[in-house]
Amino acid sequence: MAGVDEDQFEAVRKWGEGLQGDPREEISAAGKAIVLLSAEVERLERELWSLKTAVVDPASANDGVPDVSPPDEEETGTVDATLRARARQFVGGLYSRPARR
């Protein structure tokens, strides 16, 4: 299964924002959770991008500063896959629960 593209992610985030205004407490809370999760995914993507693009000056490699190198391709795939799986599980759980009235 392919990952979520930027347009789909933005649609989910906007959907969450819209749900926050719902008068039903559970729906409003679900909207807030979607917005918070979206923000966390964006933060983690920025952090991952930062790690992938980190460059260490070889001349300063022995100055006591920890070596910062991009994660292995295998490790990156695992992180991406885990985040996407958790998001899918969360969103899927929203649809599988019966609506409260």
Order of alpha helices (4+ residues) and beta strands (2+ residues): alpha-alpha-alpha
